[in-house]
């Protein structure tokens, strides 16, 4: 794995861990009531999607180990371009249901 791909994987892991830190102990309503946390989380999801997009341009074969990478990149595009229509529940579900899987997959790639 080249250095640029490795850097992007570290960026993904760091952003994911920040999301976990920002939302630790929260439930959906607490998240919904915290615009500062929402913005921070959305920004980190943008970073994750952009880093995956950069990896795609460098070595698309790496993305085979990242489930739903196309959806994550698409999610990034929605957050950036459709910022005014972001559904908080969709973001929360991504945090609760998909982020742990992504973290595990990225850690495996970095350990390989």
N, CA, C and O atoms as a Tinker XYZ file with bonds, in Angstrom:
   448  protein
     1  N      0.860000   -1.176000    0.000000    73     2
     2  CA     0.000000    0.000000    0.000000    64     1     3
     3  C      0.904000    1.235000    0.000000    63     2     4     5
     4  O      1.861000    1.318000    0.769000    81     3
     5  N      0.583000    2.195000   -0.877000    73     3     6
     6  CA     1.431000    3.384000   -0.939000    64     5     7
     7  C      1.124000    4.355000    0.207000    63     6     8     9
     8  O      0.127000    4.213000    0.916000    81     7
     9  N      2.000000    5.332000    0.365000    73     7    10
    10  CA     1.889000    6.271000    1.484000    64     9    11
    11  C      0.614000    7.105000    1.435000    63    10    12    13
    12  O      0.014000    7.380000    2.475000    81    11
    13  N      0.196000    7.509000    0.242000    73    11    14
    14  CA    -1.007000    8.336000    0.116000    64    13    15
    15  C     -2.256000    7.550000    0.528000    63    14    16    17
    16  O     -3.131000    8.084000    1.209000    81    15
    17  N     -2.333000    6.314000    0.126000    73    15    18
    18  CA    -3.468000    5.472000    0.521000    64    17    19
    19  C     -3.464000    5.284000    2.037000    63    18    20    21
    20  O     -4.509000    5.378000    2.682000    81    19
    21  N     -2.309000    5.023000    2.589000    73    19    22
    22  CA    -2.182000    4.841000    4.035000    64    21    23
    23  C     -2.615000    6.109000    4.783000    63    22    24    25
    24  O     -3.323000    6.026000    5.786000    81    23
    25  N     -2.195000    7.262000    4.301000    73    23    26
    26  CA    -2.575000    8.537000    4.921000    64    25    27
    27  C     -4.091000    8.707000    4.899000    63    26    28    29
    28  O     -4.688000    9.118000    5.894000    81    27
    29  N     -4.715000    8.388000    3.755000    73    27    30
    30  CA    -6.166000    8.513000    3.654000    64    29    31
    31  C     -6.882000    7.551000    4.595000    63    30    32    33
    32  O     -7.903000    7.903000    5.185000    81    31
    33  N     -6.357000    6.350000    4.735000    73    31    34
    34  CA    -6.949000    5.397000    5.686000    64    33    35
    35  C     -6.843000    5.918000    7.115000    63    34    36    37
    36  O     -7.786000    5.784000    7.895000    81    35
    37  N     -5.702000    6.511000    7.464000    73    35    38
    38  CA    -5.555000    7.109000    8.795000    64    37    39
    39  C     -6.545000    8.262000    8.980000    63    38    40    41
    40  O     -7.126000    8.417000   10.054000    81    39
    41  N     -6.735000    9.068000    7.937000    73    39    42
    42  CA    -7.703000   10.169000    8.023000    64    41    43
    43  C     -9.112000    9.643000    8.283000    63    42    44    45
    44  O     -9.858000   10.211000    9.081000    81    43
    45  N     -9.469000    8.553000    7.604000    73    43    46
    46  CA   -10.782000    7.934000    7.810000    64    45    47
    47  C    -10.926000    7.465000    9.250000    63    46    48    49
    48  O    -11.932000    7.733000    9.907000    81    47
    49  N     -9.913000    6.768000    9.728000    73    47    50
    50  CA    -9.964000    6.254000   11.095000    64    49    51
    51  C    -10.061000    7.389000   12.108000    63    50    52    53
    52  O    -10.847000    7.316000   13.052000    81    51
    53  N     -9.272000    8.427000   11.916000    73    51    54
    54  CA    -9.309000    9.563000   12.844000    64    53    55
    55  C    -10.688000   10.226000   12.837000    63    54    56    57
    56  O    -11.229000   10.526000   13.901000    81    55
    57  N    -11.258000   10.456000   11.665000    73    55    58
    58  CA   -12.578000   11.086000   11.582000    64    57    59
    59  C    -13.643000   10.201000   12.230000    63    58    60    61
    60  O    -14.518000   10.697000   12.939000    81    59
    61  N    -13.569000    8.897000   11.987000    73    59    62
    62  CA   -14.537000    7.973000   12.584000    64    61    63
    63  C    -14.425000    7.963000   14.103000    63    62    64    65
    64  O    -15.435000    7.963000   14.808000    81    63
    65  N    -13.202000    7.955000   14.600000    73    63    66
    66  CA   -13.006000    7.978000   16.054000    64    65    67
    67  C    -13.495000    9.285000   16.658000    63    66    68    69
    68  O    -14.016000    9.292000   17.773000    81    67
    69  N    -13.335000   10.385000   15.941000    73    67    70
    70  CA   -13.871000   11.661000   16.424000    64    69    71
    71  C    -15.391000   11.604000   16.520000    63    70    72    73
    72  O    -15.973000   12.068000   17.500000    81    71
    73  N    -16.033000   11.035000   15.504000    73    71    74
    74  CA   -17.492000   10.897000   15.551000    64    73    75
    75  C    -17.898000   10.082000   16.769000    63    74    76    77
    76  O    -18.839000   10.441000   17.477000    81    75
    77  N    -17.186000    8.981000   17.015000    73    75    78
    78  CA   -17.496000    8.166000   18.194000    64    77    79
    79  C    -17.331000    8.961000   19.480000    63    78    80    81
    80  O    -18.140000    8.833000   20.399000    81    79
    81  N    -16.293000    9.775000   19.549000    73    79    82
    82  CA   -16.054000   10.600000   20.734000    64    81    83
    83  C    -17.145000   11.657000   20.892000    63    82    84    85
    84  O    -17.687000   11.843000   21.982000    81    83
    85  N    -17.461000   12.347000   19.797000    73    83    86
    86  CA   -18.466000   13.417000   19.854000    64    85    87
    87  C    -19.823000   12.904000   20.293000    63    86    88    89
    88  O    -20.565000   13.619000   20.967000    81    87
    89  N    -20.160000   11.672000   19.921000    73    87    90
    90  CA   -21.515000   11.149000   20.165000    64    89    91
    91  C    -21.579000   10.152000   21.313000    63    90    92    93
    92  O    -22.642000    9.599000   21.596000    81    91
    93  N    -20.460000    9.919000   21.970000    73    91    94
    94  CA   -20.422000    8.938000   23.061000    64    93    95
    95  C    -21.468000    9.285000   24.127000    63    94    96    97
    96  O    -21.521000   10.415000   24.613000    81    95
    97  N    -22.281000    8.317000   24.475000    73    95    98
    98  CA   -23.281000    8.488000   25.522000    64    97    99
    99  C    -24.540000    9.208000   25.072000    63    98   100   101
   100  O    -25.450000    9.421000   25.873000    81    99
   101  N    -24.604000    9.582000   23.810000    73    99   102
   102  CA   -25.785000   10.288000   23.303000    64   101   103
   103  C    -26.821000    9.302000   22.790000    63   102   104   105
   104  O    -26.496000    8.197000   22.356000    81   103
   105  N    -28.066000    9.728000   22.850000    73   103   106
   106  CA   -29.114000    9.043000   22.110000    64   105   107
   107  C    -29.514000    9.969000   20.959000    63   106   108   109
   108  O    -28.990000   11.075000   20.831000    81   107
   109  N    -30.435000    9.511000   20.137000    73   107   110
   110  CA   -30.807000   10.295000   18.960000    64   109   111
   111  C    -31.322000   11.685000   19.328000    63   110   112   113
   112  O    -30.951000   12.670000   18.689000    81   111
   113  N    -32.161000   11.773000   20.338000    73   111   114
   114  CA   -32.735000   13.078000   20.692000    64   113   115
   115  C    -31.652000   14.053000   21.142000    63   114   116   117
   116  O    -31.690000   15.232000   20.789000    81   115
   117  N    -30.698000   13.570000   21.913000    73   115   118
   118  CA   -29.606000   14.439000   22.357000    64   117   119
   119  C    -28.804000   14.922000   21.154000    63   118   120   121
   120  O    -28.430000   16.092000   21.069000    81   119
   121  N    -28.545000   14.004000   20.228000    73   119   122
   122  CA   -27.840000   14.376000   18.996000    64   121   123
   123  C    -28.637000   15.427000   18.230000    63   122   124   125
   124  O    -28.087000   16.438000   17.793000    81   123
   125  N    -29.923000   15.184000   18.071000    73   123   126
   126  CA   -30.798000   16.100000   17.322000    64   125   127
   127  C    -30.833000   17.490000   17.956000    63   126   128   129
   128  O    -30.987000   18.494000   17.261000    81   127
   129  N    -30.689000   17.537000   19.271000    73   127   130
   130  CA   -30.740000   18.808000   19.997000    64   129   131
   131  C    -29.380000   19.499000   20.081000    63   130   132   133
   132  O    -29.256000   20.531000   20.740000    81   131
   133  N    -28.365000   18.950000   19.429000    73   131   134
   134  CA   -27.019000   19.516000   19.519000    64   133   135
   135  C    -26.470000   19.875000   18.143000    63   134   136   137
   136  O    -25.781000   19.069000   17.519000    81   135
   137  N    -26.772000   21.077000   17.669000    73   135   138
   138  CA   -26.310000   21.465000   16.335000    64   137   139
   139  C    -24.787000   21.492000   16.201000    63   138   140   141
   140  O    -24.263000   21.263000   15.111000    81   139
   141  N    -24.080000   21.763000   17.276000    73   139   142
   142  CA   -22.616000   21.772000   17.211000    64   141   143
   143  C    -22.093000   20.360000   16.944000    63   142   144   145
   144  O    -21.212000   20.167000   16.106000    81   143
   145  N    -22.633000   19.390000   17.652000    73   143   146
   146  CA   -22.229000   18.002000   17.429000    64   145   147
   147  C    -22.633000   17.569000   16.022000    63   146   148   149
   148  O    -21.858000   16.900000   15.338000    81   147
   149  N    -23.820000   17.935000   15.588000    73   147   150
   150  CA   -24.272000   17.576000   14.240000    64   149   151
   151  C    -23.289000   18.085000   13.186000    63   150   152   153
   152  O    -22.907000   17.343000   12.281000    81   151
   153  N    -22.887000   19.324000   13.301000    73   151   154
   154  CA   -21.956000   19.898000   12.320000    64   153   155
   155  C    -20.609000   19.189000   12.358000    63   154   156   157
   156  O    -20.020000   18.916000   11.312000    81   155
   157  N    -20.124000   18.892000   13.546000    73   155   158
   158  CA   -18.842000   18.206000   13.668000    64   157   159
   159  C    -18.917000   16.808000   13.056000    63   158   160   161
   160  O    -18.007000   16.386000   12.343000    81   159
   161  N    -19.992000   16.103000   13.335000    73   159   162
   162  CA   -20.184000   14.754000   12.805000    64   161   163
   163  C    -20.289000   14.797000   11.282000    63   162   164   165
   164  O    -19.653000   14.007000   10.585000    81   163
   165  N    -21.090000   15.719000   10.779000    73   163   166
   166  CA   -21.251000   15.819000    9.332000    64   165   167
   167  C    -19.921000   16.140000    8.657000    63   166   168   169
   168  O    -19.620000   15.593000    7.596000    81   167
   169  N    -19.131000   17.008000    9.252000    73   167   170
   170  CA   -17.817000   17.335000    8.692000    64   169   171
   171  C    -16.926000   16.105000    8.655000    63   170   172   173
   172  O    -16.234000   15.868000    7.665000    81   171
   173  N    -16.936000   15.319000    9.728000    73   171   174
   174  CA   -16.109000   14.114000    9.751000    64   173   175
   175  C    -16.603000   13.082000    8.736000    63   174   176   177
   176  O    -15.787000   12.375000    8.145000    81   175
   177  N    -17.902000   12.980000    8.520000    73   175   178
   178  CA   -18.404000   12.090000    7.470000    64   177   179
   179  C    -17.969000   12.590000    6.089000    63   178   180   181
   180  O    -17.690000   11.787000    5.198000    81   179
   181  N    -17.912000   13.898000    5.911000    73   179   182
   182  CA   -17.416000   14.456000    4.650000    64   181   183
   183  C    -15.956000   14.045000    4.433000    63   182   184   185
   184  O    -15.570000   13.662000    3.329000    81   183
   185  N    -15.158000   14.126000    5.486000    73   183   186
   186  CA   -13.748000   13.729000    5.406000    64   185   187
   187  C    -13.636000   12.249000    5.054000    63   186   188   189
   188  O    -12.829000   11.869000    4.205000    81   187
   189  N    -14.431000   11.426000    5.695000    73   187   190
   190  CA   -14.404000    9.983000    5.421000    64   189   191
   191  C    -14.727000    9.718000    3.951000    63   190   192   193
   192  O    -14.017000    8.965000    3.284000    81   191
   193  N    -15.781000   10.328000    3.453000    73   191   194
   194  CA   -16.173000   10.122000    2.066000    64   193   195
   195  C    -15.138000   10.633000    1.086000    63   194   196   197
   196  O    -14.873000    9.989000    0.071000    81   195
   197  N    -14.555000   11.772000    1.375000    73   195   198
   198  CA   -13.529000   12.328000    0.495000    64   197   199
   199  C    -12.277000   11.462000    0.492000    63   198   200   201
   200  O    -11.680000   11.238000   -0.561000    81   199
   201  N    -11.878000   10.979000    1.656000    73   199   202
   202  CA   -10.700000   10.108000    1.725000    64   201   203
   203  C    -10.934000    8.817000    0.947000    63   202   204   205
   204  O    -10.030000    8.339000    0.261000    81   203
   205  N    -12.122000    8.253000    1.043000    73   203   206
   206  CA   -12.441000    7.053000    0.257000    64   205   207
   207  C    -12.416000    7.363000   -1.242000    63   206   208   209
   208  O    -11.942000    6.555000   -2.040000    81   207
   209  N    -12.923000    8.523000   -1.612000    73   207   210
   210  CA   -12.911000    8.929000   -3.014000    64   209   211
   211  C    -11.472000    9.072000   -3.527000    63   210   212   213
   212  O    -11.176000    8.697000   -4.661000    81   211
   213  N    -10.595000    9.607000   -2.702000    73   211   214
   214  CA    -9.187000    9.743000   -3.088000    64   213   215
   215  C     -8.533000    8.369000   -3.235000    63   214   216   217
   216  O     -7.759000    8.140000   -4.164000    81   215
   217  N     -8.848000    7.468000   -2.323000    73   215   218
   218  CA    -8.310000    6.108000   -2.426000    64   217   219
   219  C     -8.798000    5.459000   -3.711000    63   218   220   221
   220  O     -8.042000    4.760000   -4.387000    81   219
   221  N    -10.045000    5.686000   -4.043000    73   219   222
   222  CA   -10.625000    5.122000   -5.270000    64   221   223
   223  C     -9.809000    5.538000   -6.491000    63   222   224   225
   224  O     -9.626000    4.743000   -7.414000    81   223
   225  N     -9.322000    6.765000   -6.502000    73   223   226
   226  CA    -8.542000    7.266000   -7.626000    64   225   227
   227  C     -7.116000    6.711000   -7.635000    63   226   228   229
   228  O     -6.489000    6.622000   -8.691000    81   227
   229  N     -6.606000    6.339000   -6.457000    73   227   230
   230  CA    -5.234000    5.838000   -6.344000    64   229   231
   231  C     -5.179000    4.329000   -6.561000    63   230   232   233
   232  O     -4.401000    3.830000   -7.374000    81   231
   233  N     -6.026000    3.611000   -5.813000    73   231   234
   234  CA    -5.986000    2.144000   -5.855000    64   233   235
   235  C     -7.365000    1.605000   -5.487000    63   234   236   237
   236  O     -7.644000    1.312000   -4.324000    81   235
   237  N     -8.206000    1.481000   -6.483000    73   235   238
   238  CA    -9.593000    1.080000   -6.250000    64   237   239
   239  C     -9.700000   -0.310000   -5.624000    63   238   240   241
   240  O    -10.700000   -0.618000   -4.974000    81   239
   241  N     -8.693000   -1.144000   -5.809000    73   239   242
   242  CA    -8.748000   -2.496000   -5.250000    64   241   243
   243  C     -8.794000   -2.480000   -3.722000    63   242   244   245
   244  O     -9.338000   -3.401000   -3.112000    81   243
   245  N     -8.236000   -1.455000   -3.106000    73   243   246
   246  CA    -8.275000   -1.325000   -1.635000    64   245   247
   247  C     -9.724000   -1.244000   -1.162000    63   246   248   249
   248  O    -10.065000   -1.759000   -0.098000    81   247
   249  N    -10.564000   -0.600000   -1.950000    73   247   250
   250  CA   -11.947000   -0.374000   -1.537000    64   249   251
   251  C    -12.774000   -1.649000   -1.491000    63   250   252   253
   252  O    -13.871000   -1.653000   -0.934000    81   251
   253  N    -12.269000   -2.722000   -2.063000    73   251   254
   254  CA   -12.980000   -4.001000   -1.980000    64   253   255
   255  C    -13.133000   -4.450000   -0.532000    63   254   256   257
   256  O    -14.045000   -5.210000   -0.208000    81   255
   257  N    -12.247000   -3.985000    0.335000    73   255   258
   258  CA   -12.294000   -4.350000    1.748000    64   257   259
   259  C    -13.182000   -3.414000    2.571000    63   258   260   261
   260  O    -13.339000   -3.606000    3.777000    81   259
   261  N    -13.762000   -2.404000    1.920000    73   259   262
   262  CA   -14.618000   -1.437000    2.618000    64   261   263
   263  C    -16.046000   -1.614000    2.102000    63   262   264   265
   264  O    -16.384000   -1.194000    0.995000    81   263
   265  N    -16.873000   -2.247000    2.935000    73   263   266
   266  CA   -18.256000   -2.487000    2.518000    64   265   267
   267  C    -18.981000   -1.148000    2.321000    63   266   268   269
   268  O    -18.809000   -0.200000    3.087000    81   267
   269  N    -19.767000   -1.115000    1.304000    73   267   270
   270  CA   -20.610000    0.033000    0.986000    64   269   271
   271  C    -19.829000    1.324000    0.757000    63   270   272   273
   272  O    -20.327000    2.410000    1.051000    81   271
   273  N    -18.609000    1.211000    0.235000    73   271   274
   274  CA   -17.819000    2.422000   -0.003000    64   273   275
   275  C    -18.513000    3.372000   -0.982000    63   274   276   277
   276  O    -18.377000    4.590000   -0.864000    81   275
   277  N    -19.248000    2.828000   -1.938000    73   275   278
   278  CA   -19.974000    3.692000   -2.869000    64   277   279
   279  C    -21.032000    4.525000   -2.137000    63   278   280   281
   280  O    -21.222000    5.706000   -2.429000    81   279
   281  N    -21.702000    3.896000   -1.197000    73   279   282
   282  CA   -22.737000    4.621000   -0.429000    64   281   283
   283  C    -22.116000    5.680000    0.481000    63   282   284   285
   284  O    -22.689000    6.752000    0.681000    81   283
   285  N    -20.936000    5.370000    1.033000    73   283   286
   286  CA   -20.267000    6.334000    1.910000    64   285   287
   287  C    -19.841000    7.563000    1.109000    63   286   288   289
   288  O    -20.007000    8.696000    1.561000    81   287
   289  N    -19.293000    7.331000   -0.075000    73   287   290
   290  CA   -18.902000    8.450000   -0.938000    64   289   291
   291  C    -20.140000    9.249000   -1.346000    63   290   292   293
   292  O    -20.103000   10.479000   -1.369000    81   291
   293  N    -21.230000    8.560000   -1.667000    73   291   294
   294  CA   -22.474000    9.241000   -2.000000    64   293   295
   295  C    -23.029000   10.043000   -0.833000    63   294   296   297
   296  O    -23.580000   11.128000   -1.018000    81   295
   297  N    -22.877000    9.500000    0.370000    73   295   298
   298  CA   -23.321000   10.191000    1.586000    64   297   299
   299  C    -22.549000   11.488000    1.755000    63   298   300   301
   300  O    -23.117000   12.514000    2.130000    81   299
   301  N    -21.257000   11.439000    1.479000    73   299   302
   302  CA   -20.409000   12.640000    1.548000    64   301   303
   303  C    -20.941000   13.694000    0.589000    63   302   304   305
   304  O    -21.020000   14.872000    0.941000    81   303
   305  N    -21.305000   13.281000   -0.614000    73   303   306
   306  CA   -21.811000   14.223000   -1.607000    64   305   307
   307  C    -23.128000   14.852000   -1.158000    63   306   308   309
   308  O    -23.361000   16.042000   -1.369000    81   307
   309  N    -23.975000   14.051000   -0.544000    73   307   310
   310  CA   -25.246000   14.584000   -0.031000    64   309   311
   311  C    -24.989000   15.603000    1.074000    63   310   312   313
   312  O    -25.619000   16.660000    1.107000    81   311
   313  N    -24.071000   15.290000    1.972000    73   311   314
   314  CA   -23.772000   16.209000    3.076000    64   313   315
   315  C    -23.236000   17.541000    2.568000    63   314   316   317
   316  O    -23.564000   18.596000    3.111000    81   315
   317  N    -22.420000   17.491000    1.539000    73   315   318
   318  CA   -21.828000   18.726000    1.024000    64   317   319
   319  C    -22.806000   19.493000    0.143000    63   318   320   321
   320  O    -23.000000   20.694000    0.330000    81   319
   321  N    -23.414000   18.816000   -0.802000    73   319   322
   322  CA   -24.232000   19.506000   -1.798000    64   321   323
   323  C    -25.693000   19.644000   -1.380000    63   322   324   325
   324  O    -26.398000   20.534000   -1.857000    81   323
   325  N    -26.141000   18.774000   -0.497000    73   323   326
   326  CA   -27.527000   18.844000   -0.040000    64   325   327
   327  C    -27.601000   19.198000    1.421000    63   326   328   329
   328  O    -28.484000   18.729000    2.140000    81   327
   329  N    -26.674000   20.027000    1.863000    73   327   330
   330  CA   -26.550000   20.376000    3.284000    64   329   331
   331  C    -27.866000   20.834000    3.904000    63   330   332   333
   332  O    -28.087000   20.653000    5.102000    81   331
   333  N    -28.726000   21.420000    3.102000    73   331   334
   334  CA   -29.974000   21.958000    3.633000    64   333   335
   335  C    -31.089000   20.919000    3.718000    63   334   336   337
   336  O    -32.184000   21.217000    4.194000    81   335
   337  N    -30.811000   19.706000    3.261000    73   335   338
   338  CA   -31.834000   18.661000    3.298000    64   337   339
   339  C    -31.368000   17.426000    4.057000    63   338   340   341
   340  O    -31.966000   16.357000    3.933000    81   339
   341  N    -30.311000   17.565000    4.837000    73   339   342
   342  CA   -29.767000   16.421000    5.572000    64   341   343
   343  C    -30.775000   15.962000    6.619000    63   342   344   345
   344  O    -31.298000   16.764000    7.393000    81   343
   345  N    -31.034000   14.674000    6.629000    73   343   346
   346  CA   -31.957000   14.069000    7.588000    64   345   347
   347  C    -31.135000   13.584000    8.786000    63   346   348   349
   348  O    -30.305000   12.685000    8.656000    81   347
   349  N    -31.373000   14.184000    9.942000    73   347   350
   350  CA   -30.611000   13.837000   11.147000    64   349   351
   351  C    -30.722000   12.359000   11.502000    63   350   352   353
   352  O    -29.765000   11.768000   12.002000    81   351
   353  N    -31.871000   11.767000   11.249000    73   351   354
   354  CA   -32.061000   10.356000   11.573000    64   353   355
   355  C    -31.173000    9.462000   10.693000    63   354   356   357
   356  O    -30.652000    8.451000   11.165000    81   355
   357  N    -31.003000    9.826000    9.443000    73   355   358
   358  CA   -30.114000    9.062000    8.569000    64   357   359
   359  C    -28.680000    9.160000    9.063000    63   358   360   361
   360  O    -27.962000    8.160000    9.087000    81   359
   361  N    -28.261000   10.342000    9.453000    73   359   362
   362  CA   -26.905000   10.516000    9.990000    64   361   363
   363  C    -26.757000    9.699000   11.264000    63   362   364   365
   364  O    -25.755000    9.009000   11.448000    81   363
   365  N    -27.744000    9.772000   12.141000    73   363   366
   366  CA   -27.677000    9.016000   13.391000    64   365   367
   367  C    -27.593000    7.513000   13.124000    63   366   368   369
   368  O    -26.820000    6.811000   13.777000    81   367
   369  N    -28.369000    7.023000   12.185000    73   367   370
   370  CA   -28.316000    5.601000   11.843000    64   369   371
   371  C    -26.950000    5.212000   11.277000    63   370   372   373
   372  O    -26.466000    4.107000   11.522000    81   371
   373  N    -26.336000    6.112000   10.527000    73   371   374
   374  CA   -24.988000    5.848000   10.023000    64   373   375
   375  C    -24.001000    5.733000   11.183000    63   374   376   377
   376  O    -23.113000    4.881000   11.167000    81   375
   377  N    -24.159000    6.585000   12.178000    73   375   378
   378  CA   -23.288000    6.539000   13.362000    64   377   379
   379  C    -23.494000    5.219000   14.103000    63   378   380   381
   380  O    -22.536000    4.512000   14.418000    81   379
   381  N    -24.741000    4.905000   14.370000    73   379   382
   382  CA   -25.056000    3.747000   15.209000    64   381   383
   383  C    -24.838000    2.409000   14.511000    63   382   384   385
   384  O    -24.395000    1.448000   15.141000    81   383
   385  N    -25.142000    2.336000   13.228000    73   383   386
   386  CA   -25.167000    1.043000   12.552000    64   385   387
   387  C    -24.011000    0.786000   11.591000    63   386   388   389
   388  O    -23.620000   -0.364000   11.397000    81   387
   389  N    -23.468000    1.820000   10.997000    73   387   390
   390  CA   -22.477000    1.613000    9.948000    64   389   391
   391  C    -21.061000    2.017000   10.353000    63   390   392   393
   392  O    -20.090000    1.428000    9.879000    81   391
   393  N    -20.940000    2.999000   11.209000    73   391   394
   394  CA   -19.611000    3.476000   11.604000    64   393   395
   395  C    -18.771000    2.396000   12.288000    63   394   396   397
   396  O    -17.584000    2.284000   11.983000    81   395
   397  N    -19.330000    1.603000   13.191000    73   395   398
   398  CA   -18.511000    0.557000   13.820000    64   397   399
   399  C    -17.933000   -0.439000   12.810000    63   398   400   401
   400  O    -16.802000   -0.901000   12.964000    81   399
   401  N    -18.703000   -0.760000   11.793000    73   399   402
   402  CA   -18.233000   -1.678000   10.747000    64   401   403
   403  C    -17.086000   -1.028000    9.973000    63   402   404   405
   404  O    -16.069000   -1.669000    9.705000    81   403
   405  N    -17.253000    0.232000    9.619000    73   403   406
   406  CA   -16.212000    0.951000    8.886000    64   405   407
   407  C    -14.916000    1.005000    9.693000    63   406   408   409
   408  O    -13.838000    0.759000    9.152000    81   407
   409  N    -15.015000    1.322000   10.963000    73   407   410
   410  CA   -13.819000    1.394000   11.810000    64   409   411
   411  C    -13.094000    0.054000   11.815000    63   410   412   413
   412  O    -11.871000    0.005000   11.678000    81   411
   413  N    -13.833000   -1.011000   11.970000    73   411   414
   414  CA   -13.227000   -2.348000   11.976000    64   413   415
   415  C    -12.530000   -2.653000   10.638000    63   414   416   417
   416  O    -11.420000   -3.185000   10.619000    81   415
   417  N    -13.182000   -2.318000    9.542000    73   415   418
   418  CA   -12.592000   -2.585000    8.219000    64   417   419
   419  C    -11.333000   -1.759000    7.980000    63   418   420   421
   420  O    -10.354000   -2.263000    7.429000    81   419
   421  N    -11.355000   -0.505000    8.386000    73   419   422
   422  CA   -10.193000    0.365000    8.190000    64   421   423
   423  C     -9.036000   -0.103000    9.071000    63   422   424   425
   424  O     -7.888000   -0.112000    8.624000    81   423
   425  N     -9.316000   -0.485000   10.297000    73   423   426
   426  CA    -8.250000   -1.011000   11.169000    64   425   427
   427  C     -7.608000   -2.249000   10.572000    63   426   428   429
   428  O     -6.389000   -2.406000   10.640000    81   427
   429  N     -8.408000   -3.128000    9.990000    73   427   430
   430  CA    -7.860000   -4.329000    9.344000    64   429   431
   431  C     -6.946000   -3.956000    8.181000    63   430   432   433
   432  O     -5.884000   -4.554000    8.011000    81   431
   433  N     -7.349000   -2.985000    7.390000    73   431   434
   434  CA    -6.527000   -2.554000    6.276000    64   433   435
   435  C     -5.201000   -1.971000    6.756000    63   434   436   437
   436  O     -4.147000   -2.226000    6.173000    81   435
   437  N     -5.271000   -1.196000    7.813000    73   435   438
   438  CA    -4.054000   -0.573000    8.330000    64   437   439
   439  C     -3.127000   -1.596000    8.993000    63   438   440   441
   440  O     -1.909000   -1.416000    9.009000    81   439
   441  N     -3.701000   -2.657000    9.533000    73   439   442
   442  CA    -2.895000   -3.708000   10.160000    64   441   443
   443  C     -2.268000   -4.662000    9.141000    63   442   444   445
   444  O     -1.309000   -5.370000    9.447000    81   443
   445  N     -2.819000   -4.669000    7.932000    73   443   446
   446  CA    -2.336000   -5.615000    6.905000    64   445   447
   447  C     -0.947000   -5.266000    6.409000    63   446   448
   448  O     -0.405000   -5.961000    5.550000    81   447
